[in-house]
Amino acid sequence: MIKITTMLLFLSLVSLTRVTAERPNIVFFLIDDLGYMDIGANNPDTFYETPNIDALATSGMRFTDGYAANPVCSPTRYSIMTGKYPSRVDATNFFSGKREGLFKPAPLHDRMPLDEITLADALKKAGYKTFFAGKWHLGPTEEYWPENRGFDTNIGGWRPGGPWGGDNYFSPYENPRIEDGPKGEYLTHRLASETIEFIKSNKDGPFLAYLSFYTVHTPLMAPWQLVRKYMRKTETLGLIGKQEFATEEQVLPIQRKRMVRISQQHAIYAAMVEAMDTNVGRVLDVLKDLGIEDNTVVCFTSDNGGLSTSEGLPTSNLPLRGGKGWTYEGGIREPYLIRWPGVTKPGGVNSDPVCSIDFFATLLEIAEIDFEHEVDGVSLVPILRGNRPIDREALYWHYPHYSNQGGIPSGAIRMGDWKLIERYEDGQLHLYNLKNDIGEKTDLAVMQPNRVASMKSKLHAWYKEVDAKFLQPKDPWKPE
């Protein structure tokens, strides 16, 4: 009996080891502030050069209608980690954003709750080695940082606010979660190098390597040789003297004269994009060199739209309207790529609306890991396996804040080709058909009152479901 029991235990351990070993590795690239139109796979006319990202797109599946859960960073990062809409925990703005306008913003919970089960938690429990590098922005103190949220290793991820302390892309970084390198070392290159070393050390897998680049977020800083390359490119293409900006009311039908970039030609930003692309390529190359490319799922996305209306407004999202901080397409539609070797058809393209909330369920199903708690995202495995549709009626957004980029407090719902935006200051509703009007230029609300009423009803029901919070009146004036 003892021998039989021992043998059964041995076979069970062997079986568990085999299942763990066969689970695919996962490499996840999250780029900060990268716009949908910034990569060649989405925009063949882009000024920027992204050959490695474009190659990833042609080797896997590109989602033309991929979205972030929010038009700014922290909420989207929360959605990737948990599979949930950030409105459920009032994590609806970047974690320190409390700007006021006509109203006070909605209450903000500026940290990912400690009882959340993260993607890293679930994978680690199933035997994955877990690694994080780069920008975290999901909690103010150490108990909220990556090493305490399911990641075995954390390189560079810490508090919100100024990401490096010294606001510097070059060493010394002044970041307590990354050792300074040689003076002048570029942070984007360093984070990729750390990721590569982790992959080499864990090539027998399974592992999660989550590379969350700080780039292309401001401050705009890049290696000088790349900057010079794009300065010369602007001359070669005859872009010097071309109109780079327009006033906001020329691009967006509102009354404030905020500047909007309408031409991609910012040399420093272009250099940052290329440096990021090069380092994405370095990480992908090591998968091939180690012979583990065919057993590694790769995801690539951004946390919000390109920065086009503030803080140097370095990129243009046209024909998409708006940018970071706006619930228009320019603020929430993202590069969204998934490669699952042997499953996704190379060069596959899908136009189903998908979102950052979907990565959690998708990756756990790919890894054959069960979870019992409820999430808002759905698994994209049916699409990845054969472009079969997923069962979802709508996607939702809730941004009850005044963005640093001029974006107005608003909510949105997308159903099929239709998108409804609700402005929170005055309750105005705007309806767009994205199939015919990706630039959201023609408001069809007056022409489609029944559709507006139906979509508004569903959006308001969702507000109640997630216990959404809204703008607050300012305190009345009181004499001193």
FENKAPE-V675270 format. One record per backbone hydrogen bond with DSSP energy under -0.5 kcal/mol. NH is the residue of the N-H (numbers start at 1). CO is the residue of the C=O. E is the energy in kcal/mol with one decimal. If there is no record, write none. Layout:
nh/co/e
NH/CO/E
NH/CO/E
This chain:
nh/co/e
5/1/-2.7
6/2/-2.7
7/3/-2.6
8/4/-2.8
9/5/-2.5
10/6/-2.6
11/7/-2.8
12/8/-2.3
13/9/-2.4
14/10/-2.5
15/11/-2.6
16/12/-2.5
17/13/-2.6
18/14/-2.4
19/15/-2.5
20/16/-2.6
21/17/-2.5
22/18/-1.8
23/19/-0.9
23/20/-0.7
25/295/-2.9
26/207/-2.8
27/297/-2.9
28/209/-2.7
29/27/-0.5
29/299/-2.9
30/28/-0.6
30/211/-2.4
31/301/-2.4
32/215/-1.9
33/31/-0.6
36/333/-0.6
38/35/-1.6
39/36/-0.7
42/39/-1.0
43/39/-2.0
46/43/-2.3
50/48/-0.6
54/50/-2.5
55/51/-2.0
56/52/-1.9
57/53/-2.1
58/54/-2.0
59/55/-1.2
60/56/-0.7
60/57/-0.7
61/338/-3.0
62/348/-2.8
63/336/-2.7
64/62/-0.7
64/350/-2.5
65/350/-0.6
66/63/-0.8
67/354/-1.7
68/332/-2.7
76/72/-1.0
76/73/-0.5
77/73/-2.3
78/74/-2.5
79/75/-2.1
80/76/-2.0
81/77/-2.0
82/78/-2.0
83/79/-2.6
88/85/-1.6
89/86/-1.4
90/87/-0.9
91/86/-2.2
92/90/-1.0
96/94/-2.4
97/94/-2.8
98/96/-0.7
101/103/-2.5
104/472/-3.2
106/400/-2.2
109/90/-3.0
110/108/-0.8
111/109/-0.7
112/138/-2.5
113/111/-0.6
116/113/-1.6
118/116/-0.7
119/81/-1.5
122/118/-2.3
123/119/-2.2
124/120/-2.8
125/121/-2.3
126/122/-1.0
127/124/-1.8
128/123/-2.4
129/206/-1.9
131/208/-2.4
132/153/-2.1
133/210/-2.1
134/155/-2.6
135/212/-2.9
137/158/-0.9
144/141/-2.4
145/142/-1.7
148/145/-2.2
149/146/-2.2
151/146/-1.9
152/130/-1.0
153/130/-1.4
155/132/-2.5
156/154/-0.6
156/177/-2.3
158/156/-0.6
166/164/-1.7
166/173/-0.7
171/185/-2.2
178/175/-1.7
184/171/-2.2
185/182/-2.4
187/169/-3.3
190/186/-2.2
191/187/-2.7
192/188/-1.6
193/189/-2.3
194/190/-2.4
195/191/-1.9
196/192/-2.5
197/193/-2.2
198/194/-1.9
199/195/-2.4
200/196/-2.5
201/197/-2.0
202/198/-1.1
202/199/-0.5
203/200/-0.9
205/202/-2.2
208/129/-2.9
209/26/-2.9
210/131/-2.7
210/208/-0.6
211/28/-2.6
211/209/-0.8
212/133/-3.2
212/210/-0.8
213/30/-0.9
213/211/-0.9
217/214/-1.6
221/219/-0.9
226/223/-0.8
227/223/-1.9
228/224/-2.7
229/225/-1.4
230/226/-1.8
231/227/-2.0
232/228/-2.3
233/229/-1.7
234/230/-2.0
235/231/-1.2
236/232/-2.7
237/233/-2.6
238/235/-1.2
239/234/-2.9
240/234/-0.8
242/239/-2.3
246/260/-2.2
248/258/-2.4
250/247/-1.6
251/247/-0.9
251/248/-0.9
252/248/-4.4
254/252/-2.5
258/256/-1.1
260/246/-2.8
261/308/-2.3
262/244/-3.0
263/244/-1.0
265/263/-0.9
266/314/-0.5
267/265/-0.7
270/266/-2.6
271/267/-2.1
272/268/-2.1
273/269/-2.4
274/270/-2.4
275/271/-2.5
276/272/-2.2
277/273/-2.7
278/274/-2.9
279/275/-1.7
280/276/-2.1
281/277/-2.3
282/278/-1.7
283/279/-1.7
284/280/-2.3
285/281/-2.6
286/282/-1.6
287/283/-1.2
288/284/-1.4
289/285/-2.8
290/286/-2.1
291/288/-1.1
292/287/-2.3
293/287/-1.0
295/292/-1.3
296/293/-1.4
297/25/-3.0
298/339/-2.4
299/27/-2.5
300/337/-2.2
301/29/-1.9
302/335/-0.6
303/31/-1.4
305/331/-2.0
307/33/-0.6
308/306/-0.9
313/310/-2.6
315/307/-2.0
320/317/-2.1
324/306/-2.2
325/71/-2.0
326/323/-2.1
330/321/-2.6
331/328/-2.0
332/328/-0.9
332/329/-0.6
333/329/-2.7
334/66/-2.9
337/300/-2.6
338/61/-2.2
339/298/-2.8
340/338/-0.5
341/339/-0.5
343/340/-2.4
344/340/-2.2
347/60/-0.7
348/60/-1.4
348/345/-2.1
350/62/-2.4
354/65/-2.0
356/67/-1.3
358/355/-2.1
359/356/-1.1
362/358/-2.0
363/359/-2.9
364/360/-1.9
365/361/-1.8
366/362/-2.4
367/363/-2.0
368/365/-1.3
369/364/-3.2
370/368/-0.5
376/83/-1.7
377/83/-2.2
383/380/-0.5
384/380/-2.5
385/381/-2.7
386/382/-1.1
387/383/-3.5
388/382/-1.8
392/390/-1.2
395/414/-1.9
397/412/-2.5
399/410/-2.7
401/399/-1.3
402/99/-0.6
403/401/-0.7
403/407/-1.4
406/403/-1.6
410/399/-2.0
411/422/-2.3
412/397/-2.1
413/420/-2.0
414/395/-2.4
415/418/-2.7
418/415/-2.3
419/432/-2.5
420/413/-2.5
421/430/-2.7
422/411/-2.7
423/428/-2.7
424/409/-2.3
425/409/-0.5
427/423/-1.8
430/421/-2.3
432/419/-2.5
434/417/-2.9
434/432/-0.8
435/417/-0.5
436/433/-0.5
437/433/-1.8
440/437/-1.9
443/441/-0.7
444/431/-3.0
444/442/-0.6
448/444/-1.5
452/448/-2.4
453/449/-2.4
454/450/-2.3
455/451/-2.7
456/452/-2.7
457/453/-2.1
458/454/-1.9
459/455/-2.5
460/456/-2.7
461/457/-1.9
462/458/-2.0
463/459/-2.1
464/460/-1.6
465/461/-2.0
466/462/-2.3
467/464/-0.8
468/463/-2.7
472/104/-2.6
